[in-house]
Amino acid sequence: MDSLTQLTFGAACGEAILGKKVGRKALVWGAVLGTLPDLDVFIPLGGPVDNFVYHRGFSHSLILLVLLSPMIAWLISNIHSDTKRYYRRWVLLAFLVLETSVLLDLLTIYGTQIFWPFDTTPMALPILFIIDPLFTLPILSGVLAALVLKRNRSLGHRLNSVGLFLSLIYLAWAFGAGEFVERRVKEKLAHQQVSHSQLISSPAPFTTLLWRVVGIDKDRYFETYFSLFDKETPLLVDFHPRNLALMTGIEEHPPVVKLKWFTRGYYAFSTVDEDVVMTDLRMGSEPDYVFRFKVARLNDLQPYPIDDERLKTSQDWRRLAWVWKRIWNARPEG
């Protein structure tokens, strides 16, 4: 999730667990702990591909964070020596905030290595877009209430709890929506005789009412969208080549191997001038993908490996208008 959501969710948990005991210290430390796992983005892990695939690795290990929670609680209780009698609650706060921060990341499409180091498989249960106002705003409102209502701490504490509760209700809704979308999309694709070996769906930007679906079928992939308001209208399925022939001769090139593993098969190749580019098909939309890497260069039409380089990408924010139209209309114009 985005940094604001992680920060506010951690702050809300801190207020709920220890706010009545230690005041705003709990809220502040909750915010700090909520952002802590994602600080690995500032650690150089190698080249561009390494930084991409190893983000959300060790810092997002549920096992490691369990072990760190008592030590972090000890540090906090020593910084605020007047709160040492609440050490166990500090442990609970650290544990819950760190673990839920990781689990929130698990609910996005990126991929999180929650069982590192025993299993480094990047896992994802994509039911939230990285920024979802309907999830974040109730939490943010509750945290602001706890901060602003100085003279009525009890009311602020209750409103913070209400915000947390509403966000959890929204998570339950998102889980249900994701299950419904997966079932209906598979039914429609089967009815339209669209074959696929892999299929993944994730929410469109800022909403759980519209979902983007990517399917893999040998040397091609397809993209389609499904709205919760779609009825019996067939899916508009756009097919594109994966250009797997461009991988010939560079199959063992480390950036290619790592991207194949991390994308779990949702990748394609293309050329930009004389360079061979490998694209993660899960994030972005056709043709604007977020993560694209140069991995080879053509020489007499044959690729040879080069140092990986991430291509700069720019998002066409005008597509948000299309997203809004597509929610309500299966055949939007534009």
C-alpha positions as CSV (number, residue, x, y, z in Angstrom):
1,M,0.0,0.0,0.0
2,D,1.0,3.6,-0.3
3,S,3.0,5.3,2.5
4,L,0.1,7.4,3.7
5,T,-2.1,4.4,4.2
6,Q,0.7,2.4,6.0
7,L,1.4,5.4,8.3
8,T,-2.2,6.1,9.2
9,F,-3.1,2.5,9.7
10,G,-0.1,2.0,12.0
11,A,-1.1,5.2,13.9
12,A,-4.7,4.0,14.3
13,C,-3.6,0.7,15.6
14,G,-1.2,2.4,18.1
15,E,-4.1,4.6,19.3
16,A,-6.4,1.7,19.7
17,I,-3.9,-0.5,21.6
18,L,-2.2,2.1,23.9
19,G,-3.7,5.5,23.3
20,K,-5.6,5.5,26.6
21,K,-2.5,4.5,28.5
22,V,0.3,6.6,27.0
23,G,-1.4,9.2,24.9
24,R,-0.1,10.3,21.6
25,K,3.2,8.4,22.0
26,A,1.2,5.3,20.9
27,L,-0.1,7.0,17.8
28,V,3.3,8.3,16.8
29,W,5.1,5.0,17.3
30,G,2.3,3.2,15.5
31,A,2.9,5.5,12.5
32,V,6.7,4.9,12.6
33,L,6.3,1.1,12.8
34,G,3.7,1.2,10.0
35,T,6.2,2.7,7.6
36,L,9.2,0.7,8.8
37,P,9.0,-2.4,6.5
38,D,8.8,-0.3,3.4
39,L,12.0,1.6,4.2
40,D,13.9,-1.2,2.4
41,V,13.2,0.8,-0.8
42,F,16.1,3.0,0.3
43,I,18.5,0.1,0.6
44,P,20.5,-0.6,-2.6
45,L,20.0,-4.3,-3.3
46,G,21.9,-4.5,-6.6
47,G,20.9,-3.4,-10.1
48,P,17.5,-2.1,-11.2
49,V,16.0,-5.6,-11.5
50,D,17.4,-6.7,-8.1
51,N,15.9,-3.6,-6.5
52,F,12.6,-4.5,-8.0
53,V,12.4,-8.2,-7.2
54,Y,14.0,-8.1,-3.7
55,H,11.8,-5.2,-2.5
56,R,9.4,-6.5,0.1
57,G,11.8,-9.3,0.9
58,F,13.5,-9.6,4.3
59,S,11.8,-6.5,5.6
60,H,8.4,-8.0,5.0
61,S,9.1,-11.4,6.6
62,L,6.4,-12.2,9.1
63,I,8.8,-14.5,10.9
64,L,11.6,-11.9,11.2
65,L,9.1,-9.2,12.4
66,V,7.8,-11.5,15.1
67,L,11.3,-11.8,16.4
68,L,11.9,-8.1,16.2
69,S,8.8,-7.0,18.0
70,P,10.0,-7.6,21.6
71,M,13.2,-5.8,20.9
72,I,11.5,-2.8,19.4
73,A,9.1,-2.7,22.3
74,W,12.1,-2.8,24.7
75,L,13.6,0.1,22.8
76,I,10.4,2.2,22.9
77,S,9.8,1.5,26.6
78,N,13.3,2.6,27.4
79,I,13.0,5.8,25.4
80,H,9.8,6.5,27.3
81,S,10.8,5.1,30.7
82,D,7.5,6.2,32.3
83,T,5.8,3.6,30.1
84,K,7.9,0.6,31.0
85,R,5.0,-0.9,33.0
86,Y,3.2,-1.2,29.6
87,Y,6.0,-3.3,28.0
88,R,3.7,-6.1,27.0
89,R,1.3,-3.7,25.3
90,W,4.2,-2.2,23.5
91,V,5.1,-5.7,22.3
92,L,1.5,-6.2,21.1
93,L,1.5,-2.8,19.3
94,A,4.8,-3.6,17.6
95,F,3.7,-7.0,16.6
96,L,0.3,-6.0,15.2
97,V,1.4,-2.9,13.4
98,L,4.4,-4.6,11.7
99,E,2.5,-7.7,10.8
100,T,-0.6,-5.9,9.5
101,S,1.7,-3.5,7.5
102,V,3.1,-6.6,5.7
103,L,-0.4,-8.2,5.2
104,L,-1.7,-4.9,3.7
105,D,1.1,-5.1,1.1
106,L,0.2,-8.7,0.5
107,L,-3.3,-7.5,-0.7
108,T,-1.8,-5.6,-3.6
109,I,-0.5,-7.0,-6.9
110,Y,3.2,-6.4,-6.4
111,G,4.3,-9.6,-4.6
112,T,5.5,-9.9,-1.0
113,Q,8.0,-12.5,0.4
114,I,6.1,-13.0,3.7
115,F,7.9,-16.3,4.6
116,W,11.5,-15.1,3.9
117,P,14.0,-16.7,4.3
118,F,12.4,-20.2,4.3
119,D,10.3,-19.5,1.2
120,T,11.1,-16.5,-1.0
121,T,8.1,-17.0,-3.3
122,P,6.5,-13.5,-3.9
123,M,2.9,-13.9,-2.8
124,A,0.0,-11.7,-3.6
125,L,-3.7,-11.6,-2.9
126,P,-4.6,-8.6,-5.0
127,I,-7.9,-7.1,-3.7
128,L,-6.7,-3.5,-3.3
129,F,-5.1,-1.0,-5.6
130,I,-2.0,0.5,-4.1
131,I,-4.0,3.7,-3.4
132,D,-7.6,3.1,-2.3
133,P,-9.4,6.2,-0.9
134,L,-12.3,4.2,0.5
135,F,-9.9,2.1,2.6
136,T,-7.6,5.0,3.7
137,L,-10.1,7.8,4.4
138,P,-11.9,6.2,7.4
139,I,-8.6,5.4,9.0
140,L,-7.2,8.9,8.4
141,S,-10.4,10.5,9.7
142,G,-10.1,8.5,12.9
143,V,-6.5,9.3,13.4
144,L,-7.1,13.1,12.9
145,A,-10.0,12.9,15.3
146,A,-7.7,11.4,17.9
147,L,-5.1,14.1,17.3
148,V,-7.5,17.1,17.2
149,L,-9.8,16.3,20.1
150,K,-7.4,17.2,22.8
151,R,-10.1,18.0,25.4
152,N,-12.1,14.9,24.7
153,R,-9.6,12.1,24.3
154,S,-12.2,9.5,24.9
155,L,-14.3,10.6,22.0
156,G,-11.2,10.8,19.7
157,H,-10.2,7.3,20.8
158,R,-13.7,6.0,19.9
159,L,-13.7,7.7,16.6
160,N,-10.3,6.2,15.8
161,S,-11.8,2.7,16.6
162,V,-14.7,3.5,14.3
163,G,-12.4,4.4,11.5
164,L,-10.5,1.1,11.9
165,F,-13.7,-0.9,12.0
166,L,-14.9,0.8,8.8
167,S,-11.7,0.0,7.0
168,L,-11.9,-3.6,8.0
169,I,-15.5,-3.8,6.7
170,Y,-14.2,-2.4,3.4
171,L,-11.5,-5.1,3.3
172,A,-14.2,-7.8,3.8
173,W,-16.1,-6.2,0.9
174,A,-12.9,-6.2,-1.3
175,F,-12.4,-9.9,-0.6
176,G,-15.9,-10.7,-1.6
177,A,-15.7,-8.6,-4.7
178,G,-12.5,-10.3,-5.7
179,E,-14.0,-13.8,-5.4
180,F,-17.1,-12.7,-7.4
181,V,-15.0,-11.1,-10.2
182,E,-12.7,-14.2,-10.5
183,R,-15.7,-16.5,-10.8
184,R,-17.7,-14.4,-13.3
185,V,-14.6,-13.6,-15.5
186,K,-13.8,-17.3,-15.8
187,E,-17.4,-18.1,-16.7
188,K,-17.4,-15.3,-19.4
189,L,-14.0,-16.4,-20.8
190,A,-15.2,-20.0,-21.0
191,H,-18.4,-18.9,-22.8
192,Q,-16.4,-16.8,-25.2
193,Q,-14.0,-19.7,-25.7
194,V,-10.9,-17.7,-24.7
195,S,-8.2,-20.1,-23.6
196,H,-5.6,-19.3,-21.0
197,S,-3.0,-21.1,-18.9
198,Q,-2.8,-18.3,-16.3
199,L,-5.2,-15.7,-15.1
200,I,-4.9,-12.8,-12.6
201,S,-7.2,-10.0,-11.6
202,S,-6.6,-6.9,-9.6
203,P,-8.6,-3.7,-8.9
204,A,-8.4,-0.8,-11.3
205,P,-6.9,2.5,-9.9
206,F,-8.6,3.8,-6.8
207,T,-11.6,1.5,-6.9
208,T,-12.9,-2.1,-6.2
209,L,-15.8,-1.6,-8.6
210,L,-13.7,-2.2,-11.7
211,W,-11.1,-5.0,-12.1
212,R,-8.3,-5.5,-14.6
213,V,-7.7,-9.0,-15.8
214,V,-4.6,-10.4,-17.5
215,G,-4.4,-13.9,-19.1
216,I,-1.5,-15.8,-20.5
217,D,-2.0,-18.1,-23.5
218,K,1.4,-19.5,-24.7
219,D,3.1,-16.8,-26.9
220,R,0.3,-14.2,-26.3
221,Y,-1.4,-12.5,-23.5
222,F,-4.7,-10.6,-23.2
223,E,-6.1,-7.8,-21.1
224,T,-9.7,-7.2,-20.3
225,Y,-11.8,-5.3,-17.7
226,F,-14.8,-6.4,-15.6
227,S,-17.1,-4.1,-13.7
228,L,-19.3,-5.3,-10.8
229,F,-22.1,-3.6,-12.8
230,D,-21.5,-5.7,-16.0
231,K,-24.3,-8.0,-16.7
232,E,-24.3,-10.4,-19.7
233,T,-22.3,-8.2,-22.0
234,P,-19.3,-10.2,-23.4
235,L,-15.8,-9.2,-22.2
236,L,-13.8,-7.0,-24.6
237,V,-10.6,-9.1,-24.8
238,D,-7.5,-7.5,-26.3
239,F,-4.7,-9.9,-27.4
240,H,-1.1,-9.0,-27.7
241,P,2.1,-11.0,-28.5
242,R,4.6,-11.9,-25.8
243,N,7.4,-12.2,-28.3
244,L,9.1,-15.0,-26.5
245,A,11.5,-15.6,-29.4
246,L,13.3,-12.5,-28.2
247,M,14.3,-14.5,-25.1
248,T,16.3,-17.0,-27.3
249,G,19.9,-17.1,-26.1
250,I,19.4,-15.0,-23.0
251,E,17.2,-17.5,-21.0
252,E,19.9,-17.8,-18.3
253,H,20.7,-14.1,-18.2
254,P,20.2,-13.3,-14.4
255,P,17.8,-10.3,-14.9
256,V,15.6,-12.5,-17.2
257,V,15.7,-15.4,-14.7
258,K,14.7,-13.1,-11.8
259,L,11.9,-11.3,-13.7
260,K,10.4,-14.7,-14.9
261,W,10.4,-15.8,-11.2
262,F,9.1,-12.6,-9.7
263,T,6.3,-12.0,-12.3
264,R,5.2,-15.6,-11.9
265,G,4.9,-15.9,-15.7
266,Y,3.2,-12.6,-16.4
267,Y,5.8,-11.1,-18.6
268,A,6.3,-10.2,-22.3
269,F,9.2,-9.0,-24.5
270,S,9.4,-6.1,-27.0
271,T,12.0,-4.0,-28.7
272,V,12.9,-0.4,-28.2
273,D,15.3,0.7,-30.9
274,E,18.0,-2.0,-30.7
275,D,17.2,-3.0,-27.1
276,V,15.2,-6.0,-25.9
277,V,12.8,-5.0,-23.1
278,M,11.1,-7.3,-20.6
279,T,7.8,-6.1,-19.1
280,D,5.9,-7.0,-16.0
281,L,2.3,-7.3,-17.2
282,R,0.7,-7.2,-13.8
283,M,1.1,-3.5,-13.1
284,G,-0.1,-0.7,-15.3
285,S,-2.3,-1.2,-18.4
286,E,-1.8,-1.6,-22.1
287,P,0.5,0.0,-23.3
288,D,1.6,1.9,-20.2
289,Y,3.3,-0.6,-17.9
290,V,5.0,0.5,-14.7
291,F,8.0,-1.9,-14.7
292,R,9.9,-2.4,-18.0
293,F,13.6,-3.3,-18.1
294,K,16.2,-3.4,-20.9
295,V,17.8,-6.9,-20.6
296,A,19.5,-7.4,-24.0
297,R,20.6,-5.7,-27.2
298,L,20.0,-7.0,-30.8
299,N,23.1,-7.8,-32.9
300,D,22.2,-9.2,-36.4
301,L,18.7,-9.8,-35.0
302,Q,20.1,-12.0,-32.2
303,P,19.8,-10.8,-28.6
304,Y,22.9,-10.6,-26.4
305,P,22.8,-9.8,-22.7
306,I,23.5,-6.4,-21.3
307,D,23.3,-4.8,-17.8
308,D,19.7,-4.3,-16.9
309,E,18.2,-0.9,-17.0
310,R,14.7,0.2,-16.0
311,L,12.9,2.3,-18.6
312,K,11.3,5.5,-17.5
313,T,7.6,5.3,-17.8
314,S,4.9,7.9,-17.8
315,Q,1.3,7.3,-16.9
316,D,-1.5,8.7,-19.0
317,W,-3.7,10.1,-16.2
318,R,-6.4,10.8,-18.7
319,R,-7.2,7.1,-18.5
320,L,-8.8,7.7,-15.1
321,A,-11.7,9.3,-16.9
322,W,-12.0,6.0,-18.9
323,V,-11.9,4.0,-15.7
324,W,-14.8,6.0,-14.3
325,K,-16.9,5.5,-17.5
326,R,-16.0,1.8,-17.6
327,I,-17.4,1.2,-14.2
328,W,-20.9,2.1,-15.3
329,N,-20.7,1.2,-19.0
330,A,-19.4,-2.0,-20.6
331,R,-18.8,-0.2,-23.8
332,P,-17.5,3.3,-22.9
333,E,-16.4,5.8,-25.5
334,G,-12.9,7.1,-25.6
